[in-house]
Amino acid sequence: MARRIQREGSIHLQITEPNIQSSTQQSDNWSTIFAPRRTDTIGKRDGSNAHSGSVRAPEKKLTLFALRLAILEKAASGIGTLSFIWATVVLLGGFAVTLEKTDFWFITVILVIEGTRIFSRSHELEWQHQATWSITDAGIYSFQALKSSSRSLIRTIKAVFQPISTIQPQSHNDRQVTESTHVERHSKKPTRAWTVPDVPLLPYAGWIFLSKNISKFLYWLQLLSASACLTLSLMRVIPHNYGEVTNDPDTKNRKPALEIFYSLASAEALLFLLEKVYWEWKLIYCKLLEEVNKECDLGNSGLVSIKRFFYDAFSRSVNGSIFDGLKMDMVSFAMDLLASDSSDEQLVGARILRKFANSNQFSHDTLQKIGISISVMERLVEILNWKDPQEEEIRRSAAEILIKLAGKKQNSLRVAGIPGAMESISSLLYTARSPSDAADEISPKTIIFDKDNYEFSAFNHLGLLILKKLARDHDNCGKIGNTRGLLPKIIELSHAEERLLRNENVTESQIMTVKRSLQVLKMLASTASTTGKLLRQQISEIVFTISNIREILQYGENHPTLQKLGIEILTSLAFEEDATERIGSTGGILKELFHIFFNQRMPEDQNRVRAAAGEAIAMLALESERNCTRILKLEVAEKLVGALEDPVLRINSSRILRNLCSYSGPDRFFQLKGITAAAPFALEAIMTEENKLQEVVLGLAAQIFKFMTSQESSIMFEKNQIKEAQLATKLVQILKKYKYPSIKVPRIRRFAIELAIWMMRDRERNVQIFKDLGMEKELENVMDTTSELESFNIFSGTVGLSRLSTTIHSLVDTALELLTDESNPVTKF
């Protein structure tokens, strides 16, 4: 919804209305006067303006209509006041003795009729306003409206119905305190006092006292009063017969005084009737309310809201300044309703805000206006705790609005900053596992049954989606982890059994719950810095986390998206040493990851799942001797070497093989001997590939050559028709190319130096080759440009994890020593 931007002290009286329907343009003679100029734009679609020019707010048609009606209303009231003063002061006060009997009674009747009309008019709008909320059965009518319109009737009823008269509505001050206090509740407590809209005063004649019936009665009473006033006035004005005129000073001014009075009375009645004609024409014939409701896209139920908005705007224009109604807009109106104590008003307000928040045309400005109102956001957060089935729609609407709000970073920070916000969001999540009383057991799952068919799954989706939006911010991730009981709920919702994953008739809703919970867990597990470390520890310590993912890997072949999310969670958790051990020691995890990694039957569009599985295995093998041992026990080394020929798998296969060679321990030498079969591929890739693949095969080659004798390496070079001088030249070229550490390939210089060191130690003649190629100069450049970027195996955001034991300075020193030592012996590691 658009913000209303107005200039103080100035009113613009010119307007162009390009979007008003032709019927309204042709028939509205007021289209060029008293119309506010539009100074803001409404609605943005996909981050840009929906239209090239300004977009008109639909409800402005109503506020403009209310302004015009208020002008007529106040003009008629002003003339009526003047005629009343004229009659009482001039005529009855000055000419009372000389007035003809006919004029005396005409004046008296007209004054009585005008008084009746003014009384009816003063309360008709209130009853019309009240009628918009009269949704209960016959026999109920508004106590508050009746009290303001007829105090004498109330006093009479109080004498007859004493018990009812003792009931007092909630005071204004109490209501303000209630609205300003943030209260977390599972369901709204019933109030002890009668509240608007309805109080059953006369149960046996209730249909007479329905708000809409009283409003109609007052409406027709006004029309009859105005018509009678006009008729009586014309009956005296047209004949001009006001009695005999004499030279008596008391009678010579009687005729003009009477003409002035009857003219004022006629003018007042005519203006009032003109107002009514204009009212009926716009609302009945032109269907203005229906038109605005359609443009706002509020649906059938929105017509009540539009009527209430119009009556509010008209009331403000009549009771205050005629321009007060122009300051109203649907978003502010809905925000006020949401803060009400009436559940009907809360529901209408929530519906409007939800509709506008999800509208391509109005969402931008609607969310902006809600986002700067802390009280409204607190109210929305509070509503999340309401679990009364009768308030289900209000709660769902509040959740959908918060989803939209959380989509903007600034708003997401504000939402998360509200005290109790995370606990309120947690209340949306329903799990089937109840707390256990015993410390040595976990309670089994229970089936949730609700006689009112409460949509638990829908609220699970909404709660997870809010968390997903909030988790985009680092600070919010920390708050999610610190909220008691929230992480276990998220992990519980990620559970999917075999019968669910392999059921072809499973509903999309069930899979969506699992998917969104995994998405939230992935975002939390991949959080950087100290917050991320703590979150990964908390997630991995919950006993169901890894086992839930294992079931998805084992039975989720029909849901590759779920498998990929689960694998990515394992990869992020493996950043922590303790979590790495928990994952590796959980039965079947490594086996299932390798099954997915080597599964050639998977469609090509699911290669991303295979690649993710390879990355997870590489992470689990990194600096973990136990996991390397577990992998070797699976006897997959030969398959890993064969996977180097697969473009999809070769990068991660190289990483896994390198980690096995680096971290398996000295007692696994013979098991790793077969990995040397990957040497030919590594040599060819170093010579022909670039970027990431070149980096990982450099690291692989530097490790697998350590398991080869000099004779074996010579045979390998000859077999692949690659000379050692060619490889040395390539290594020097790599160092020349990467004069500074690269973000994309941060370890490529380190791996190139490691391989050069092996070559110089393998054969003495290689030292001279490197000298001739200028290796010493390149090493000195590396020494001068090294950074922390080259000191870590992995990174969490911009934070380095898993620091390498050997610094790059140490490697450069070793290489320089080999280059400068004339008596370099051929040594082996």
C-alpha positions in Angstrom: 0.0 0.0 0.0 1.3 3.4 -0.8 2.6 5.9 1.7 0.6 9.0 2.0 3.0 12.0 1.4 1.3 15.4 2.0 2.6 18.9 2.2 1.6 20.7 5.3 -0.3 23.9 4.9 -1.2 23.3 1.2 -4.1 21.7 -0.5 -4.0 20.9 -4.2 -7.3 21.4 -6.0 -6.5 19.8 -9.3 -6.4 16.2 -10.3 -6.2 13.9 -13.4 -7.7 10.5 -13.0 -6.5 8.3 -15.9 -7.5 5.1 -14.2 -11.1 5.8 -13.3 -13.6 3.9 -15.3 -15.3 5.7 -18.2 -18.7 5.7 -16.5 -17.4 7.5 -13.6 -15.5 10.0 -15.7 -18.4 10.9 -17.9 -20.9 11.3 -15.0 -18.8 12.9 -12.3 -19.0 16.6 -12.6 -16.8 17.0 -9.5 -13.7 15.4 -11.1 -11.7 18.6 -11.4 -12.3 20.1 -7.9 -11.3 19.3 -4.4 -9.1 16.3 -5.5 -5.8 15.6 -3.8 -2.7 15.5 -6.1 -1.0 12.1 -6.1 2.6 12.6 -5.0 3.7 9.0 -4.4 3.9 5.8 -6.4 2.3 2.6 -5.5 3.5 -0.9 -6.2 6.6 -2.3 -7.6 6.8 -5.5 -9.6 10.1 -7.4 -9.4 11.9 -4.4 -7.9 10.8 -1.9 -10.5 7.8 0.3 -11.0 4.7 -1.6 -12.2 3.9 1.3 -14.5 5.9 4.0 -16.0 3.9 6.7 -14.2 2.2 7.1 -10.9 -0.3 4.4 -9.9 -3.5 5.5 -8.2 -4.4 4.0 -4.9 -7.9 2.5 -5.4 -9.2 3.7 -2.0 -8.4 7.3 -2.9 -11.7 7.2 -4.9 -13.5 6.7 -1.6 -11.6 9.4 0.3 -12.3 11.8 -2.5 -16.0 10.9 -2.6 -16.1 11.3 1.2 -14.6 14.8 0.9 -17.2 15.9 -1.6 -20.0 14.5 0.5 -18.6 16.2 3.6 -18.6 19.6 1.7 -22.3 19.2 1.0 -23.0 17.9 4.5 -21.2 20.8 6.2 -22.7 23.4 3.8 -26.2 22.0 4.6 -25.4 22.0 8.3 -24.1 25.6 8.2 -27.2 26.8 6.4 -29.4 24.9 8.8 -27.6 26.5 11.8 -28.1 29.9 10.2 -31.8 29.3 9.6 -32.3 28.0 13.1 -30.6 31.2 14.5 -32.7 33.3 12.2 -35.9 31.7 13.2 -35.3 31.9 17.0 -33.6 35.2 17.2 -35.1 37.3 14.4 -38.5 35.8 13.7 -39.6 34.3 17.0 -37.6 36.8 19.0 -38.5 39.9 17.0 -41.7 39.2 15.2 -43.4 36.6 17.4 -46.4 38.9 18.2 -46.9 40.1 14.7 -46.5 36.8 12.9 -49.5 35.3 11.2 -50.8 32.1 12.9 -49.9 30.1 9.7 -46.3 31.3 9.6 -45.9 30.8 13.3 -46.9 27.1 13.0 -45.0 26.6 9.7 -41.8 27.9 11.4 -42.4 25.8 14.4 -43.0 22.6 12.4 -40.0 23.3 10.2 -37.8 23.7 13.2 -39.1 20.5 14.7 -38.6 18.7 11.4 -35.1 20.1 11.0 -34.2 19.1 14.6 -35.4 15.6 13.9 -33.4 15.4 10.7 -30.3 16.7 12.4 -30.7 14.3 15.2 -31.2 11.4 12.7 -28.3 12.5 10.6 -25.9 12.8 13.6 -26.4 9.1 14.4 -27.2 7.5 11.1 -23.6 7.3 10.1 -22.7 5.6 13.3 -25.3 3.0 12.8 -24.3 2.5 9.2 -20.7 2.1 10.5 -21.8 -0.4 13.1 -23.9 -2.3 10.5 -20.8 -3.3 8.7 -19.8 -5.5 11.7 -23.3 -6.9 12.4 -22.5 -10.5 11.5 -24.3 -12.2 14.3 -27.9 -13.5 14.4 -31.1 -11.5 14.8 -31.9 -10.4 18.3 -28.5 -8.7 18.8 -27.7 -5.1 18.3 -25.0 -2.6 19.3 -25.1 -1.3 22.8 -22.4 1.3 22.1 -24.2 2.8 19.1 -27.6 2.8 20.8 -26.0 4.6 23.8 -24.7 7.4 21.8 -27.8 7.9 19.7 -30.5 7.8 22.3 -29.5 8.3 25.9 -33.1 8.6 27.1 -33.8 5.1 25.7 -30.9 3.7 27.5 -32.0 5.2 30.8 -35.4 3.6 30.3 -34.0 0.2 29.5 -31.6 0.4 32.5 -34.6 0.8 34.8 -36.2 -2.3 33.3 -33.2 -4.5 32.7 -31.0 -3.7 35.7 -28.6 -6.7 35.3 -27.8 -5.7 31.8 -27.2 -2.0 32.7 -24.5 -3.0 35.1 -22.4 -4.3 32.4 -19.7 -1.8 31.4 -17.7 -1.9 28.2 -14.0 -1.8 28.4 -12.6 1.7 29.0 -10.5 3.5 26.5 -7.5 3.6 28.8 -7.8 -0.2 29.5 -7.9 -0.8 25.8 -4.8 1.2 25.2 -2.9 -0.7 27.9 -4.0 -4.0 26.4 -2.9 -3.0 23.0 0.4 -1.7 24.0 1.4 -4.7 26.1 3.0 -7.7 24.3 1.5 -10.8 25.7 2.3 -14.3 24.6 -0.7 -16.6 24.8 -1.8 -20.0 23.5 -5.4 -18.8 23.0 -7.2 -15.6 23.7 -8.9 -15.4 27.0 -12.6 -14.3 26.9 -13.3 -10.9 28.2 -15.6 -10.3 31.2 -17.3 -7.3 29.6 -19.6 -7.0 26.6 -17.7 -5.8 23.6 -18.7 -4.2 20.4 -20.4 -5.0 18.0 -23.4 -6.5 19.8 -25.2 -6.7 23.2 -28.5 -8.6 23.5 -30.8 -6.0 25.1 -34.2 -7.0 23.8 -34.0 -10.7 22.8 -37.7 -11.0 21.8 -37.7 -7.9 19.6 -34.2 -8.0 18.4 -34.9 -7.8 14.7 -36.2 -4.3 15.2 -32.9 -3.2 16.8 -30.5 -4.7 14.3 -27.9 -2.0 13.3 -28.8 -2.1 9.7 -32.6 -1.8 10.4 -32.0 1.2 12.7 -29.8 2.7 10.1 -32.4 2.3 7.4 -35.1 3.8 9.7 -32.9 6.9 10.4 -32.1 7.2 6.7 -35.7 7.3 5.6 -36.6 9.6 8.5 -34.0 12.1 7.2 -35.4 11.9 3.7 -38.9 12.4 4.9 -37.8 15.3 7.1 -35.9 17.0 4.3 -38.7 16.6 1.8 -41.3 17.9 4.3 -39.1 20.8 5.2 -38.7 21.7 1.5 -42.4 21.3 0.8 -43.5 23.5 3.7 -40.9 26.1 2.8 -42.0 26.3 -0.8 -45.7 26.4 0.2 -44.9 29.7 1.9 -42.2 31.1 -0.5 -44.2 30.7 -3.7 -47.4 32.5 -2.7 -45.5 35.3 -1.0 -48.5 35.7 1.3 -47.2 36.6 4.7 -50.2 38.6 5.9 -51.1 42.3 5.6 -48.2 44.7 5.6 -48.7 48.0 7.6 -46.7 51.0 8.4 -46.0 49.6 11.8 -42.3 49.4 12.3 -42.8 46.0 13.9 -44.3 44.5 10.7 -42.7 46.2 7.7 -39.6 43.9 7.9 -41.6 40.8 8.6 -41.9 39.7 4.9 -38.2 39.8 4.0 -37.3 38.2 7.3 -39.8 35.3 6.5 -38.5 35.0 2.9 -35.0 34.7 4.2 -35.9 32.0 6.6 -37.9 30.0 4.1 -35.2 30.4 1.6 -32.5 29.2 4.0 -34.7 26.2 5.0 -35.3 25.3 1.3 -31.6 25.6 0.5 -30.6 23.4 3.5 -33.1 20.7 2.4 -32.1 20.9 -1.2 -28.4 20.5 -0.3 -29.2 17.6 1.9 -31.3 15.9 -0.8 -28.5 16.7 -3.4 -26.1 14.9 -1.1 -28.3 11.9 -0.8 -28.8 11.8 -4.6 -25.1 12.0 -5.1 -24.6 9.3 -2.4 -27.1 6.9 -4.0 -25.8 7.5 -7.5 -22.2 6.8 -6.7 -22.8 3.8 -4.4 -25.8 2.2 -6.1 -25.6 3.1 -9.7 -21.9 3.5 -10.2 -21.1 0.7 -7.6 -18.1 2.6 -6.3 -17.6 0.3 -3.4 -17.6 -2.8 -5.6 -15.2 -1.1 -8.0 -12.7 -0.2 -5.3 -13.0 -3.7 -3.8 -12.2 -5.2 -7.2 -9.2 -3.0 -7.8 -7.9 -3.8 -4.3 -8.5 -7.5 -5.1 -9.9 -8.2 -1.6 -12.5 -10.7 -2.8 -16.1 -11.1 -1.7 -15.3 -10.7 2.0 -13.5 -7.5 1.3 -16.6 -5.5 0.6 -17.3 -5.2 4.3 -13.9 -3.8 4.8 -14.3 -1.3 2.0 -17.6 -0.1 3.4 -16.1 0.3 6.9 -13.2 2.2 5.4 -15.5 4.5 3.6 -17.7 5.2 6.6 -14.6 5.9 8.7 -13.3 8.4 6.1 -16.7 10.1 5.8 -17.0 10.3 9.6 -13.6 11.9 9.9 -14.4 14.4 7.2 -17.7 15.3 8.8 -16.7 15.4 12.4 -13.4 17.1 11.9 -11.7 18.9 9.0 -13.2 18.0 5.7 -9.6 17.0 4.7 -9.2 14.5 7.5 -10.6 11.7 5.4 -8.0 12.2 2.7 -5.2 11.2 5.2 -6.6 7.7 5.4 -5.4 4.7 3.5 -6.2 1.0 3.5 -2.9 -0.1 5.1 -3.2 2.2 8.1 -6.8 1.3 8.4 -6.0 -2.4 8.4 -3.2 -1.9 10.9 -5.7 -0.1 13.3 -8.1 -3.0 12.9 -5.4 -5.5 13.7 -4.7 -3.7 17.0 -8.4 -4.0 18.0 -9.8 -6.2 20.7 -12.5 -7.5 18.5 -11.7 -10.7 16.7 -13.9 -9.7 13.7 -11.9 -6.5 13.3 -8.6 -8.3 13.7 -9.6 -10.8 11.1 -10.5 -8.1 8.6 -7.4 -6.2 9.3 -5.2 -9.3 8.9 -7.0 -10.2 5.6 -6.3 -6.8 4.1 -2.6 -6.7 5.1 -2.1 -10.3 3.9 -3.7 -9.5 0.5 -1.7 -6.3 0.0 1.5 -7.9 1.2 1.1 -10.7 -1.4 0.1 -8.2 -4.2 2.6 -7.5 -6.9 1.2 -4.0 -7.1 1.0 -3.0 -3.4 3.4 -5.3 -1.6 6.5 -2.9 -1.6 4.8 0.0 0.1 2.7 -2.1 2.3 5.7 -4.0 3.7 7.6 -0.7 4.0 4.8 0.8 6.1 4.4 -2.3 8.3 8.2 -2.5 8.7 8.5 1.0 10.3 5.7 0.3 12.8 7.1 -1.7 15.7 3.7 -2.0 17.4 2.2 -3.7 14.3 5.1 -6.1 14.0 4.8 -6.9 17.7 1.1 -7.6 17.2 1.8 -9.9 14.3 4.4 -11.8 16.3 2.0 -12.0 19.2 -0.8 -13.5 17.0 1.5 -16.4 16.1 0.9 -17.7 19.6 -2.9 -17.8 19.3 -3.9 -21.5 19.0 -7.7 -21.1 19.3 -9.1 -22.9 16.2 -11.5 -20.0 15.8 -8.5 -17.7 15.2 -6.8 -20.0 12.8 -7.2 -17.7 9.8 -5.9 -14.6 11.7 -2.9 -16.6 12.8 -2.2 -17.9 9.3 -2.5 -14.4 7.9 -0.1 -13.0 10.4 2.4 -15.7 9.5 2.1 -15.0 5.8 2.6 -11.3 6.4 5.7 -12.0 8.5 7.1 -14.2 5.7 6.9 -11.2 3.4 8.4 -8.9 6.0 11.3 -11.3 6.6 12.1 -11.3 2.9 13.7 -7.8 3.4 16.9 -7.8 5.4 16.1 -4.7 7.5 12.7 -6.0 8.3 14.0 -9.4 9.2 16.3 -7.8 11.7 13.4 -5.9 13.2 11.2 -9.0 13.4 14.0 -11.1 15.0 14.7 -8.2 17.4 11.2 -8.3 18.9 11.3 -9.9 22.4 9.9 -13.4 22.2 9.8 -13.4 18.4 11.7 -16.7 18.0 9.6 -18.4 20.7 6.4 -17.2 18.8 7.7 -18.6 15.6 8.6 -21.8 17.3 5.0 -22.1 18.4 4.0 -22.5 14.8 6.0 -25.8 14.6 4.2 -29.0 15.6 6.1 -32.2 16.1 4.7 -35.6 17.1 7.3 -36.2 19.8 6.5 -35.2 23.3 9.0 -34.5 26.1 10.1 -37.6 28.0 10.0 -37.9 31.8 12.8 -40.4 32.0 16.4 -39.2 31.5 17.6 -42.5 29.9 15.0 -42.6 27.1 13.4 -40.6 24.4 9.6 -40.6 24.1 8.1 -42.2 21.1 6.2 -40.3 18.5 2.5 -39.8 19.1 -0.3 -39.1 16.6 -1.7 -35.6 16.8 -5.5 -35.6 16.6 -7.5 -32.5 16.7 -11.3 -32.5 16.6 -11.4 -29.1 14.9 -9.0 -30.3 12.1 -6.5 -27.7 12.9 -4.0 -27.4 10.0 -0.8 -28.3 11.7 1.1 -29.0 8.5 0.2 -25.6 7.1 1.6 -23.8 10.1 4.7 -26.0 10.0 5.3 -24.8 6.4 4.7 -21.2 7.4 7.0 -21.4 10.5 9.8 -23.0 8.5 9.5 -20.4 5.7 9.7 -17.6 8.2 12.8 -19.2 9.7 14.3 -19.7 6.2 13.9 -16.0 5.5 15.3 -15.0 8.9 18.3 -17.4 8.6 19.7 -15.3 5.7 21.1 -13.0 8.3 24.1 -14.2 10.4 22.8 -12.7 13.6 19.4 -14.2 13.2 21.0 -17.6 12.9 22.5 -17.2 16.3 19.1 -16.3 17.8 17.5 -19.3 16.2 20.2 -21.6 17.8 19.7 -19.9 21.2 16.0 -20.3 21.2 15.1 -23.2 23.5 13.6 -26.2 21.8 13.6 -24.7 18.3 16.5 -26.7 16.7 15.0 -30.0 17.9 11.7 -29.1 16.3 13.4 -28.2 13.0 15.3 -31.5 13.0 12.2 -33.5 13.9 10.4 -32.1 10.9 13.3 -33.3 8.7 12.5 -36.9 9.5 11.2 -39.0 6.5 10.7 -42.7 6.8 11.0 -45.2 3.9 7.2 -45.5 3.5 7.0 -41.8 3.0 10.0 -41.4 0.6 9.1 -44.4 -1.6 5.3 -43.8 -1.6 4.3 -42.7 -5.1 1.1 -41.2 -3.7 2.8 -39.0 -1.1 1.4 -35.5 -0.9 3.4 -32.5 -1.8 2.8 -31.0 1.6 4.6 -33.8 3.4 7.6 -33.6 1.2 7.6 -29.8 1.4 7.8 -29.9 5.2 10.9 -32.1 5.0 12.4 -29.9 2.3 12.0 -26.7 4.2 13.3 -28.0 7.4 16.4 -29.3 5.5 16.8 -25.9 3.9 16.8 -24.2 7.3 19.2 -26.7 8.7 21.5 -26.1 5.7 21.5 -22.4 6.2 22.2 -22.7 9.9 25.0 -25.3 9.4 26.7 -23.1 6.8 26.8 -20.0 9.0 30.3 -18.5 9.2 32.5 -17.5 12.2 32.0 -18.4 15.8 28.2 -18.5 15.5 28.4 -21.1 12.8 30.8 -23.2 14.8 28.4 -23.2 17.8 25.4 -24.0 15.6 27.2 -26.9 13.9 28.0 -28.3 17.3 24.4 -27.9 18.5 23.0 -29.5 15.4 25.3 -32.5 15.3 24.8 -33.1 19.0 21.0 -33.7 18.5 20.8 -37.5 18.2 18.3 -37.5 15.3 20.2 -35.2 12.9 22.5 -37.6 11.2 20.1 -40.6 11.3 17.4 -38.5 9.7 19.7 -37.6 6.8 20.8 -41.3 6.5 17.2 -42.3 5.8 16.9 -39.7 3.2 20.1 -40.9 1.5 19.0 -44.5 1.7 15.4 -44.3 0.6 15.2 -40.9 -1.2 16.2 -41.8 -4.7 12.9 -40.4 -5.9 13.6 -37.1 -4.2 17.1 -35.9 -5.3 16.5 -32.4 -4.0 16.1 -33.8 -0.4 19.2 -35.9 -0.9 21.2 -33.0 -2.0 20.1 -30.8 0.9 20.9 -33.6 3.4 24.4 -34.1 1.8 25.1 -30.4 2.0 24.2 -30.4 5.6 26.7 -33.2 6.3 29.4 -31.2 4.4 28.8 -28.2 6.5 28.8 -30.2 9.7 32.1 -31.8 8.8 33.8 -28.5 9.3 33.9 -29.4 13.0 36.1 -32.3 14.1 33.6 -33.7 16.6 30.8 -33.7 14.0 33.1 -35.3 11.4 33.6 -38.2 13.8 29.8 -38.5 14.6 29.0 -38.6 10.9 31.6 -41.2 10.1 30.7 -43.4 13.0 27.0 -43.4 12.2 26.4 -46.7 10.4 25.7 -46.5 6.7 26.5 -42.8 6.1 29.7 -43.3 4.2 28.3 -46.3 2.4 25.2 -44.4 1.2 27.3 -41.4 0.1 29.6 -43.6 -2.0 26.5 -45.4 -3.4 25.2 -42.0 -4.7 28.6 -40.9 -5.8 29.2 -43.9 -8.0 25.5 -44.3 -9.2 25.8 -44.0 -12.9 22.1 -44.8 -13.4 21.1 -41.4 -12.0 19.8 -39.0 -14.7 22.2 -36.3 -16.0 20.1 -33.6 -14.3 20.9 -35.2 -11.0 24.7 -35.1 -11.4 24.7 -32.2 -8.9 23.6 -34.8 -6.3 26.6 -37.0 -7.1 29.0 -34.1 -7.0 27.6 -33.0 -3.7 28.1 -36.5 -2.3 31.8 -36.5 -3.5 32.4 -33.2 -1.8 30.9 -34.5 1.5 33.1 -37.6 1.4 36.2 -35.4 0.8 35.3 -33.3 3.7 34.8 -36.3 6.0 38.2 -37.7 5.0 39.9 -34.4 5.5 42.3 -34.6 8.6 40.3 -37.6 9.9 42.4 -40.8 10.1 39.4 -42.8 11.4 37.2 -41.8 8.5 40.0 -42.6 6.0 40.3 -46.0 7.6 36.5 -46.5 7.3 36.6 -45.5 3.6 39.5 -47.9 2.8 37.5 -50.7 4.5 34.8 -50.1 1.9 37.3 -51.0 -0.8 36.4 -48.1 -3.0 40.0 -47.0 -3.9 39.9 -48.6 -7.4 36.5 -47.1 -8.1 37.8 -43.7 -7.1 40.7 -44.0 -9.6 38.2 -45.0 -12.3 36.0 -42.1 -11.4 38.8 -39.7 -12.5 37.7 -40.4 -16.1 34.2 -39.0 -15.4 34.0 -35.2 -15.9 31.3 -35.0 -13.2 33.3 -36.9 -10.5 37.0 -36.2 -11.3 37.4 -33.1 -9.1 35.9 -34.7 -5.9 37.5 -38.0 -6.7 40.9 -36.3 -6.8 40.2 -34.6 -3.5 39.1 -37.9 -1.8 42.2 -39.7 -3.1 44.5 -36.9 -1.9 43.0 -36.9 1.5 43.3 -40.7 1.8 47.0 -40.4 0.9 47.5 -37.6 3.3 45.6 -38.6 6.4 45.3 -42.5 6.4 48.4 -43.0 8.5 51.6 -45.0 7.9 50.1 -48.4 8.5 47.9 -48.1 5.4 50.8 -47.9 2.9 50.0 -51.1 1.1 46.3 -50.3 0.9 47.1 -47.0 -0.7 49.6 -48.5 -3.2 46.9 -49.0 -5.7 46.1 -45.3 -5.8 49.3 -44.8 -7.8 47.3 -45.9 -10.8 45.9 -42.4 -10.8 49.3 -40.9 -11.6 48.9 -40.9 -15.5 45.6 -39.0 -15.2 47.2 -36.5 -12.8 50.1 -35.8 -15.1 47.9 -35.3 -18.1 45.5 -33.0 -16.2 48.4 -30.9 -14.9 49.7 -30.4 -18.4 46.3 -29.7 -20.1 43.7 -28.5 -17.5 43.4 -25.2 -15.7 41.8 -23.6 -12.6 40.1 -25.9 -10.0 40.8 -29.3 -11.7 44.5 -28.3 -12.2 44.7 -27.4 -8.5 43.3 -30.6 -7.1 45.3 -32.9 -9.4 48.5 -31.0 -8.4 47.7 -31.8 -4.8 46.9 -35.4 -5.8 50.1 -35.8 -7.7 52.2 -34.4 -4.9 50.8 -37.2 -2.7 50.6 -40.3 -4.9 54.2 -39.9 -6.2 55.4 -40.4 -2.6 54.1 -44.0 -2.9 56.3 -44.6 -6.1 60.0 -45.5 -6.4 62.3 -43.6 -8.8 62.1 -46.5 -11.2 58.3 -46.6 -11.1 58.0 -42.9 -11.7 60.4 -43.0 -14.6 58.4 -45.8 -16.2 55.2 -43.8 -15.6 56.7 -40.6 -17.3 57.9 -42.7 -20.3 54.6 -44.5 -20.6 52.7 -41.2 -20.8 55.2 -39.6 -23.1 55.8 -36.7 -20.8 59.3 -35.7 -19.9 60.2 -34.4 -16.4 61.5 -31.2 -18.0 58.1 -30.6 -19.4 56.4 -31.1 -16.0 59.0 -28.8 -14.4 58.3 -26.1 -17.1 54.6 -26.4 -16.4 55.1 -25.9 -12.6 57.2 -22.8 -13.2 54.6 -21.4 -15.6 51.9 -22.0 -12.9 53.9 -19.9 -10.4 54.4 -17.2 -13.0 50.7 -17.1 -13.8 49.7 -16.9 -10.1 52.0 -14.2 -8.9 49.5 -13.6 -6.0 47.3 -16.0 -4.1 44.0 -16.7 -6.0 40.6 -16.8 -4.3 39.4 -19.4 -6.8 42.4 -21.7 -6.4 44.1 -20.7 -3.1 46.3 -23.7 -2.8 47.6 -24.1 -6.4 51.0 -22.4 -5.6 51.4 -24.6 -2.5 50.7 -27.8 -4.5 53.0 -26.8 -7.3 55.9 -26.2 -4.9 55.2 -29.6 -3.1 55.4 -31.4 -6.5 58.6 -29.5 -7.4 60.2 -30.6 -4.1 59.3 -34.2 -4.8 60.8 -34.0 -8.3 64.1 -32.4 -7.0 64.4 -35.1 -4.3 63.5 -37.9 -6.7 66.2 -37.0 -9.2 69.2 -34.7 -8.8 69.1 -33.6 -12.4 65.7 -32.1 -11.9 67.4 -29.5 -9.6 69.4 -28.1 -12.6 66.2 -28.1 -14.8 64.4 -25.9 -12.2 67.5 -23.6 -11.9 67.6 -23.1 -15.7 63.8 -22.3 -15.7 64.2 -19.6 -13.1 62.5 -21.4 -10.3 64.5 -19.6 -7.6 63.1 -16.2 -8.7 59.5 -17.4 -8.7 60.0 -18.9 -5.3 61.3 -15.6 -3.9 58.2 -13.9 -5.4 56.0 -16.5 -3.6 57.8 -15.7 -0.4 57.0 -12.0 -0.8 53.3 -12.4 -1.7 52.1 -15.2 0.5 49.1 -14.7 2.6 46.8 -16.4 5.1 44.6 -17.4 2.2 47.1 -20.2 1.4 47.3 -21.5 4.9 43.9 -23.3 5.2 42.2 -26.4 3.7 38.7 -25.0 3.8 36.9 -21.7 4.5 33.7 -20.7 6.2 32.8 -17.5 4.5 36.0 -15.4 4.9 37.2 -17.4 7.9 39.8 -20.1 7.4 39.3 -23.5 8.9 41.6 -26.5 9.2 45.0 -24.7 9.1 47.7 -26.6 7.3 50.5 -28.0 9.4 53.2 -26.9 7.0 53.3 -23.2 6.1 54.0 -22.1 2.6 57.1 -20.3 3.9 58.5 -23.6 5.1 57.8 -25.2 1.7 59.6 -22.3 -0.1 62.6 -22.6 2.2 62.8 -26.3 1.6 62.6 -25.8 -2.2 65.3 -23.0 -2.1 67.6 -25.2 -0.1 67.3 -28.0 -2.7 68.0 -25.5 -5.4 71.1 -24.0 -3.7 72.6 -27.3 -2.3 75.2 -28.5 -4.9 75.5 -31.9 -3.2 71.8 -32.6 -3.1 71.3 -36.3 -2.4 68.4 -38.2 -3.8 66.2 -38.8 -0.8 62.8 -40.3 -0.3 60.0 -39.3 2.2 
